[in-house]
Amino acid sequence: SVLLAHNEDDYSDKLDIYFNVYQVPSQKIEKASATRGKKSARTLDEGNLAYLWIEMPGMEFSDSYMNEYGVVIVSNACPSREDKPQLSGGGISWELRNIMARKATSARNAVEIAQQLILERGYNSSGRTYSIADPNEAWMLSVVNGKHFVALRVPDNAVAVIPNYYTITTFDTSDHQNVICSPGLIEYAIQRGWYNPATDGPFSFRKAYGAEESLKHMVNIGRMWVAVNQLSHERYELNGEFPWALTPKEPLTLDLLMEVLKNHYEGTEFEAELNDKIRNPHDAEPGSVCAKYTRYGMVAHLQSGLPRELAQVLWLSPMHPCVHAFIPFMVGMKDMPAQIADRDYLHAMKNHMQPVENPKEKLSKLDYWKIEDDAFMLDKMYEKLGWEARKQSTEATRIHMQNFYNLQRNALENYKENPTASAELLHTYCMTAWQSLMEDIEKRKPLQDQPATKAPEVLAPTDPRQISLPLK
């Protein structure tokens, strides 16, 4: 099995940022084939796969996906130093991840799809790393503006961490099982003067192609440092060299990765001391893993050896994962929460880059705005409410995981007899879990109009339908 954890951080001076979550159904394509002397035969071939789509309207590089094969795609902006990109027909940007999600049956297949598109059209953005996983393996695909890229397979039993700079260093271009890269990648770096084999030692993609400002940015260094030290059995210094991938100090679990996504440098020299100027850890410098502009956190649990309908689950924490529980979602859910998206997926596909103006006013019923208001309220009173909200959300997540995986065991026992009912059992719980999150936020709503004085008592939840912040 494979785990992929990601915080999606986004901000814009022009857009009110929010997300929708869509279920996109599969679309089969009918093909006709004929052999000499025989009538043509019509068969159904894979067209667009079914997938779960977390859409950020108007944002080119922020959407996340999980498709029916358990292929998950997220990304981190990684500015490059390329200033003379080769593009054909304007290059490719937002469509790259969407095409991978619609077509890829494995993580490697997604990289191969991206390889073809980038070589044909070129990548129309400074740089980015796509983290791509399936139930058997994970890859990191680092793309440069133009037609240069490298993708590495994450070693088995290892973990790779990435902030907003390239982390891939050295690799063996002849290792075709674990490395896929553009032709002439090293030669081009030499030509541009970014790499000198005589003085620089082994080729490092990170050093050759990464933008210097990004590589030296304290927010990137700090987040990399704290996450690596949270996972590694070795201790890394802030000004040291971090590994691209490492063997974790203990087997990775959902709980452990969720804690990484909640991190605000607790227990380190960068932990913020809250006061009148810094009311919450999201406003402190340097920016933390769970940050001011975090729109959601997610951990995909991709389980091998199980029926696809039951095996892949994406745990989603809206806005700040430090204070909001992780809720399970699966591909193929027949029903979705009524206010988790503004329209439908067909409208979103056609109008992704033409978002609604003033969405908080025109789409006021969306769950996202309620969650955002709750997060902002907790930020204003973090010292009084935030830490208790973190305990509460952690406990709620634990209960959801316990309930979900107990139901998954029951579903597996009945899968052969009734696969549809088995999947629907899990889908129903996903809906219940989201509803419990929104009910808890609604109960906390009266606090938004209260002055930041004495905090209410917080009771540990025992059931997902009873999680609340009761006022005494």
C-alpha positions as CSV (number, residue, x, y, z in Angstrom):
1,S,0.0,0.0,0.0
2,V,1.0,3.6,-0.6
3,L,0.3,6.8,1.3
4,L,0.4,10.3,-0.2
5,A,0.0,13.4,2.0
6,H,-0.4,16.9,0.8
7,N,-1.3,20.4,2.0
8,E,-2.7,22.7,-0.8
9,D,-1.6,26.2,-0.2
10,D,-2.9,29.0,-2.5
11,Y,-3.4,32.7,-2.5
12,S,-4.4,35.3,-5.1
13,D,-4.8,39.0,-5.2
14,K,-7.5,38.7,-7.8
15,L,-9.6,35.7,-6.8
16,D,-11.6,34.6,-3.8
17,I,-10.2,31.1,-3.5
18,Y,-12.4,28.1,-2.6
19,F,-12.7,24.5,-3.6
20,N,-15.3,22.2,-5.0
21,V,-15.3,18.4,-4.8
22,Y,-16.7,16.5,-7.8
23,Q,-17.4,12.9,-8.7
24,V,-16.6,12.5,-12.4
25,P,-18.1,9.3,-13.9
26,S,-16.2,7.1,-16.4
27,Q,-16.9,7.4,-20.1
28,K,-16.3,4.4,-22.2
29,I,-15.5,4.8,-25.9
30,E,-17.0,2.4,-28.4
31,K,-14.5,1.2,-31.0
32,A,-15.0,-0.8,-34.2
33,S,-12.5,-3.3,-35.4
34,A,-12.6,-5.7,-38.4
35,T,-10.4,-8.4,-39.8
36,R,-10.3,-9.6,-43.4
37,G,-13.3,-11.7,-44.3
38,K,-15.1,-11.0,-41.1
39,K,-17.7,-8.4,-40.0
40,S,-16.5,-5.6,-37.8
41,A,-16.7,-6.1,-34.0
42,R,-17.7,-3.3,-31.7
43,T,-16.0,-3.2,-28.3
44,L,-15.9,-0.8,-25.3
45,D,-12.5,0.8,-24.7
46,E,-11.3,3.0,-21.8
47,G,-12.1,6.6,-22.5
48,N,-12.1,8.9,-19.5
49,L,-11.7,7.1,-16.2
50,A,-13.9,7.9,-13.2
51,Y,-12.2,10.2,-10.7
52,L,-12.6,12.4,-7.7
53,W,-11.7,16.0,-8.5
54,I,-10.9,18.7,-5.9
55,E,-11.2,21.8,-8.0
56,M,-10.0,25.3,-7.2
57,P,-11.9,27.5,-9.7
58,G,-9.7,29.9,-11.7
59,M,-6.5,28.4,-10.5
60,E,-4.2,26.8,-13.1
61,F,-2.0,24.6,-10.9
62,S,-4.0,23.8,-7.7
63,D,-6.4,20.9,-8.5
64,S,-5.9,17.4,-7.0
65,Y,-7.3,14.1,-8.3
66,M,-7.8,10.4,-7.4
67,N,-9.1,8.2,-10.1
68,E,-10.7,4.7,-10.1
69,Y,-7.3,3.0,-10.4
70,G,-6.2,4.8,-7.2
71,V,-3.9,7.1,-9.2
72,V,-3.5,10.3,-7.1
73,I,-2.1,13.5,-8.4
74,V,-1.1,16.6,-6.5
75,S,1.6,19.3,-7.1
76,N,4.0,21.8,-5.6
77,A,5.2,24.9,-7.4
78,C,9.0,24.8,-7.8
79,P,10.3,27.9,-9.6
80,S,13.1,27.1,-12.1
81,R,15.8,29.3,-13.6
82,E,14.7,28.6,-17.2
83,D,14.2,31.9,-19.1
84,K,14.2,30.6,-22.6
85,P,11.5,27.9,-22.7
86,Q,10.7,25.9,-25.8
87,L,6.9,25.8,-26.2
88,S,4.7,24.5,-29.0
89,G,1.2,25.9,-29.5
90,G,1.5,27.8,-26.2
91,G,2.5,24.8,-24.2
92,I,0.5,22.9,-21.6
93,S,-0.5,23.9,-18.1
94,W,-3.7,23.0,-16.2
95,E,-4.7,20.3,-18.7
96,L,-1.6,18.2,-17.8
97,R,-2.9,16.9,-14.5
98,N,-6.4,16.6,-15.7
99,I,-5.3,14.4,-18.7
100,M,-3.2,12.2,-16.3
101,A,-6.2,11.7,-14.0
102,R,-8.5,10.9,-16.9
103,K,-6.2,8.4,-18.6
104,A,-3.6,6.9,-16.2
105,T,-4.1,3.4,-14.9
106,S,-0.9,3.6,-12.7
107,A,1.5,6.2,-11.4
108,R,4.1,5.2,-13.9
109,N,1.5,5.4,-16.7
110,A,0.7,9.0,-15.6
111,V,4.4,9.9,-15.8
112,E,4.6,8.4,-19.3
113,I,1.5,10.4,-20.4
114,A,3.0,13.6,-19.0
115,Q,6.3,12.8,-20.7
116,Q,4.6,12.6,-24.1
117,L,2.7,15.8,-23.6
118,I,5.6,17.8,-22.2
119,L,7.9,16.7,-25.1
120,E,5.2,17.6,-27.6
121,R,4.0,20.9,-26.2
122,G,6.3,22.1,-23.5
123,Y,5.3,23.1,-20.0
124,N,4.0,26.6,-19.7
125,S,4.9,27.6,-16.1
126,S,8.2,28.3,-14.3
127,G,8.4,24.9,-12.7
128,R,6.5,22.3,-10.6
129,T,6.8,18.9,-9.1
130,Y,3.9,16.5,-9.4
131,S,3.6,13.8,-6.7
132,I,1.9,10.8,-8.3
133,A,0.9,7.6,-6.5
134,D,-1.0,4.4,-6.9
135,P,-1.6,1.4,-4.7
136,N,1.9,0.0,-5.6
137,E,4.3,2.8,-6.0
138,A,4.9,6.6,-6.1
139,W,6.7,8.9,-8.4
140,M,7.8,12.5,-8.3
141,L,7.8,14.3,-11.6
142,S,9.8,17.6,-11.6
143,V,9.0,19.8,-14.6
144,V,10.8,22.9,-15.9
145,N,9.4,25.6,-18.1
146,G,9.7,24.2,-21.6
147,K,10.5,20.6,-22.5
148,H,12.8,19.5,-19.7
149,F,11.8,17.2,-16.8
150,V,12.9,14.3,-14.6
151,A,10.8,11.8,-12.8
152,L,12.0,9.4,-10.0
153,R,10.3,6.5,-8.5
154,V,10.2,6.7,-4.7
155,P,12.1,3.7,-3.3
156,D,10.0,1.0,-1.6
157,N,9.7,1.6,2.2
158,A,10.9,5.2,1.8
159,V,9.3,8.6,2.1
160,A,10.0,11.7,0.0
161,V,9.2,15.2,1.3
162,I,8.9,18.4,-0.8
163,P,8.2,22.1,-0.1
164,N,8.1,24.6,-2.9
165,Y,11.5,23.9,-4.4
166,Y,13.0,21.0,-6.4
167,T,14.3,18.2,-4.2
168,I,15.6,15.7,-6.7
169,T,19.4,15.8,-6.8
170,T,21.4,13.0,-8.5
171,F,20.1,10.0,-10.5
172,D,21.2,7.4,-13.0
173,T,19.8,8.2,-16.4
174,S,20.3,4.5,-17.4
175,D,18.0,3.2,-14.6
176,H,14.9,3.1,-16.8
177,Q,12.9,1.3,-14.1
178,N,13.2,4.2,-11.7
179,V,14.1,7.2,-13.8
180,I,12.3,8.9,-16.7
181,C,13.8,12.1,-17.9
182,S,13.8,14.4,-21.0
183,P,16.5,13.9,-23.6
184,G,19.6,16.1,-23.1
185,L,18.6,17.2,-19.6
186,I,22.2,17.4,-18.4
187,E,23.7,18.6,-21.6
188,Y,21.3,21.5,-21.7
189,A,22.3,22.5,-18.2
190,I,25.9,22.5,-19.3
191,Q,25.1,24.6,-22.3
192,R,23.3,27.2,-20.2
193,G,26.2,27.4,-17.7
194,W,24.1,26.0,-14.9
195,Y,26.3,22.9,-14.4
196,N,30.1,22.4,-14.9
197,P,31.1,18.7,-14.6
198,A,34.7,19.7,-13.9
199,T,34.0,21.8,-10.8
200,D,30.5,20.9,-9.6
201,G,30.8,17.2,-9.0
202,P,27.9,14.8,-9.8
203,F,25.0,16.5,-11.6
204,S,22.2,17.7,-9.3
205,F,18.9,18.6,-10.9
206,R,17.9,20.7,-8.0
207,K,21.0,22.9,-8.1
208,A,21.2,23.1,-11.9
209,Y,17.5,23.9,-12.6
210,G,16.1,25.4,-9.4
211,A,15.6,29.1,-9.0
212,E,18.2,30.4,-6.4
213,E,15.6,32.5,-4.6
214,S,13.4,29.4,-4.1
215,L,16.2,27.2,-2.9
216,K,17.3,29.8,-0.3
217,H,13.8,30.8,0.8
218,M,13.4,30.3,4.6
219,V,9.8,29.1,4.3
220,N,10.9,26.3,2.0
221,I,13.9,25.4,4.1
222,G,12.0,25.5,7.4
223,R,9.2,23.3,6.2
224,M,11.6,20.8,4.6
225,W,13.7,20.7,7.8
226,V,10.8,20.2,10.2
227,A,9.1,17.5,8.1
228,V,12.2,15.6,7.4
229,N,13.2,15.6,11.1
230,Q,9.6,14.5,12.1
231,L,10.0,11.4,9.9
232,S,13.7,10.5,9.9
233,H,15.7,8.6,12.5
234,E,18.6,11.0,11.7
235,R,18.8,14.6,12.8
236,Y,19.2,17.2,10.0
237,E,20.5,20.7,10.6
238,L,18.6,23.7,9.3
239,N,21.5,24.7,7.0
240,G,22.4,21.1,6.0
241,E,21.7,19.1,2.9
242,F,18.3,17.2,3.0
243,P,17.8,13.9,1.3
244,W,15.4,13.5,-1.7
245,A,14.0,10.4,-0.1
246,L,14.7,8.7,3.2
247,T,13.9,5.6,5.3
248,P,11.4,6.7,8.0
249,K,12.2,6.1,11.6
250,E,9.0,4.1,11.9
251,P,6.4,2.6,9.5
252,L,4.3,5.4,8.0
253,T,0.7,5.6,9.1
254,L,-2.2,7.9,8.4
255,D,-1.9,9.4,11.8
256,L,1.7,10.2,11.4
257,L,1.3,11.9,8.1
258,M,-1.7,13.8,9.3
259,E,0.5,15.2,12.2
260,V,3.1,16.3,9.7
261,L,0.4,18.2,7.8
262,K,-0.7,19.9,11.1
263,N,2.8,21.1,12.0
264,H,3.6,24.6,13.1
265,Y,7.2,24.0,14.3
266,E,5.9,22.8,17.6
267,G,8.8,21.9,19.9
268,T,11.4,23.7,17.7
269,E,13.2,27.0,17.8
270,F,10.6,28.4,15.3
271,E,7.5,27.6,17.4
272,A,5.5,30.8,17.7
273,E,4.9,32.5,21.0
274,L,1.3,33.7,20.7
275,N,0.6,37.3,21.8
276,D,-1.3,40.4,20.8
277,K,0.7,40.6,17.6
278,I,0.8,36.9,16.7
279,R,-2.6,35.5,17.6
280,N,-2.1,32.1,15.9
281,P,0.7,30.0,14.5
282,H,-0.4,30.5,10.9
283,D,0.6,34.2,11.0
284,A,4.1,33.5,12.4
285,E,7.3,33.5,10.4
286,P,8.7,31.5,8.8
287,G,5.5,30.0,7.3
288,S,4.8,26.5,8.6
289,V,3.5,23.3,7.0
290,C,0.0,24.1,8.1
291,A,0.0,27.7,7.0
292,K,-2.1,30.8,6.6
293,Y,-3.0,30.0,3.0
294,T,-3.6,26.3,3.4
295,R,-6.9,25.5,1.7
296,Y,-7.0,21.8,2.6
297,G,-4.9,18.9,3.7
298,M,-5.3,15.4,2.4
299,V,-3.9,11.9,2.9
300,A,-4.6,9.3,0.2
301,H,-4.6,5.7,1.5
302,L,-4.1,3.5,-1.6
303,Q,-4.5,-0.1,-0.6
304,S,-3.2,-2.9,-2.8
305,G,-4.7,-6.4,-3.0
306,L,-8.3,-5.3,-2.4
307,P,-11.1,-4.7,-4.8
308,R,-10.7,-1.2,-6.4
309,E,-14.1,-0.1,-5.3
310,L,-13.2,-0.6,-1.6
311,A,-9.5,0.0,-1.5
312,Q,-8.8,3.7,-2.3
313,V,-9.8,6.4,0.2
314,L,-8.8,10.1,0.3
315,W,-8.9,11.7,3.7
316,L,-9.7,15.4,3.3
317,S,-9.3,18.1,5.9
318,P,-10.8,21.4,4.6
319,M,-8.9,24.6,5.3
320,H,-6.5,24.1,8.2
321,P,-5.8,20.5,9.1
322,C,-4.7,21.4,12.6
323,V,-8.3,22.2,13.5
324,H,-10.6,20.4,11.1
325,A,-11.1,16.6,11.0
326,F,-10.0,14.5,8.1
327,I,-13.0,13.1,6.3
328,P,-13.0,10.0,4.0
329,F,-14.0,10.3,0.3
330,M,-13.9,7.6,-2.4
331,V,-14.2,7.4,-6.2
332,G,-17.6,6.3,-7.3
333,M,-19.8,7.8,-4.5
334,K,-23.3,8.1,-6.0
335,D,-24.2,10.9,-3.7
336,M,-22.0,13.8,-2.6
337,P,-22.7,16.4,0.1
338,A,-25.2,18.9,-1.4
339,Q,-23.1,22.0,-0.7
340,I,-19.6,20.7,-1.4
341,A,-19.6,22.0,-5.0
342,D,-21.2,25.1,-6.7
343,R,-22.5,23.5,-9.9
344,D,-21.7,20.1,-11.6
345,Y,-18.5,18.7,-13.1
346,L,-19.5,19.4,-16.7
347,H,-19.9,23.1,-15.9
348,A,-16.6,23.1,-14.0
349,M,-14.7,21.5,-17.0
350,K,-16.0,24.1,-19.4
351,N,-15.6,27.1,-17.0
352,H,-12.7,26.2,-14.8
353,M,-10.7,29.3,-15.8
354,Q,-13.8,31.6,-15.8
355,P,-14.7,31.5,-12.1
356,V,-17.7,33.2,-10.6
357,E,-17.1,36.8,-9.5
358,N,-17.8,37.5,-5.8
359,P,-18.3,33.7,-5.1
360,K,-18.8,34.2,-1.3
361,E,-21.8,36.4,-2.0
362,K,-23.2,34.5,-5.0
363,L,-22.4,31.0,-3.8
364,S,-23.0,31.7,-0.1
365,K,-24.5,28.3,0.7
366,L,-21.3,26.4,-0.1
367,D,-19.8,24.5,2.8
368,Y,-16.4,26.0,2.1
369,W,-17.4,29.4,3.3
370,K,-18.7,28.1,6.6
371,I,-15.5,26.2,7.0
372,E,-13.4,29.2,6.1
373,D,-15.3,31.4,8.6
374,D,-14.7,28.8,11.3
375,A,-11.0,28.7,10.6
376,F,-10.7,32.5,10.7
377,M,-12.6,32.6,14.0
378,L,-10.3,30.0,15.5
379,D,-7.3,32.0,14.2
380,K,-8.5,35.0,16.1
381,M,-8.9,33.1,19.3
382,Y,-6.3,30.4,18.7
383,E,-4.7,30.5,22.2
384,K,-8.1,30.1,23.8
385,L,-9.8,27.8,21.2
386,G,-7.3,26.6,18.7
387,W,-5.4,24.0,20.8
388,E,-8.7,22.5,22.0
389,A,-10.0,22.4,18.5
390,R,-6.9,20.5,17.4
391,K,-7.5,17.9,20.1
392,Q,-11.1,17.6,19.2
393,S,-10.4,17.3,15.4
394,T,-7.7,14.7,16.1
395,E,-10.1,12.7,18.2
396,A,-12.8,13.0,15.5
397,T,-10.4,11.8,12.8
398,R,-9.5,8.8,15.0
399,I,-13.2,7.9,15.4
400,H,-13.8,8.3,11.7
401,M,-10.8,6.1,10.8
402,Q,-11.9,3.4,13.3
403,N,-15.5,3.4,12.0
404,F,-14.5,3.5,8.3
405,Y,-12.0,0.6,8.5
406,N,-14.3,-1.5,10.6
407,L,-17.0,-0.9,7.8
408,Q,-14.4,-1.7,5.2
409,R,-13.7,-5.1,6.8
410,N,-17.5,-5.8,6.8
411,A,-17.7,-4.7,3.2
412,L,-14.9,-7.1,2.2
413,E,-16.7,-10.0,3.8
414,N,-19.8,-9.4,1.7
415,Y,-18.1,-8.1,-1.5
416,K,-18.4,-11.3,-3.5
417,E,-22.0,-11.7,-2.7
418,N,-23.0,-8.1,-3.3
419,P,-20.2,-5.7,-4.5
420,T,-22.5,-2.8,-5.0
421,A,-23.9,-2.9,-1.5
422,S,-20.4,-3.3,-0.1
423,A,-19.2,-0.1,-1.8
424,E,-22.3,1.8,-0.9
425,L,-21.8,1.0,2.8
426,L,-18.5,2.9,2.7
427,H,-19.9,5.7,0.6
428,T,-22.7,6.2,3.0
429,Y,-20.3,6.6,5.9
430,C,-18.3,9.2,3.9
431,M,-21.5,11.3,3.6
432,T,-22.2,10.8,7.4
433,A,-18.7,11.9,8.3
434,W,-18.8,15.1,6.3
435,Q,-22.2,15.9,7.7
436,S,-20.8,15.5,11.3
437,L,-18.0,17.9,10.4
438,M,-20.5,20.6,9.2
439,E,-22.7,20.1,12.2
440,D,-19.8,20.7,14.5
441,I,-18.8,23.8,12.7
442,E,-22.4,25.0,12.9
443,K,-22.4,24.5,16.6
444,R,-19.2,26.6,16.9
445,K,-20.7,29.4,14.8
446,P,-22.0,31.5,17.8
447,L,-18.4,31.9,18.9
448,Q,-17.7,33.9,15.7
449,D,-19.5,36.9,17.2
450,Q,-18.1,36.7,20.7
451,P,-15.1,38.6,22.0
452,A,-11.9,36.7,22.5
453,T,-12.4,36.1,26.2
454,K,-12.9,32.9,28.2
455,A,-12.9,29.8,26.1
456,P,-15.8,27.3,26.3
457,E,-15.2,23.9,27.7
458,V,-14.4,21.3,25.0
459,L,-15.6,17.8,25.5
460,A,-13.8,14.9,23.8
461,P,-16.1,13.2,21.3
462,T,-17.2,9.6,21.5
463,D,-19.3,9.4,18.3
464,P,-18.9,11.3,15.0
465,R,-22.5,12.5,15.2
466,Q,-21.9,14.0,18.7
467,I,-18.7,15.9,18.1
468,S,-19.2,19.5,19.1
469,L,-17.9,22.5,21.0
470,P,-20.7,22.8,23.7
471,L,-21.1,26.2,25.3
472,K,-21.3,26.1,29.1
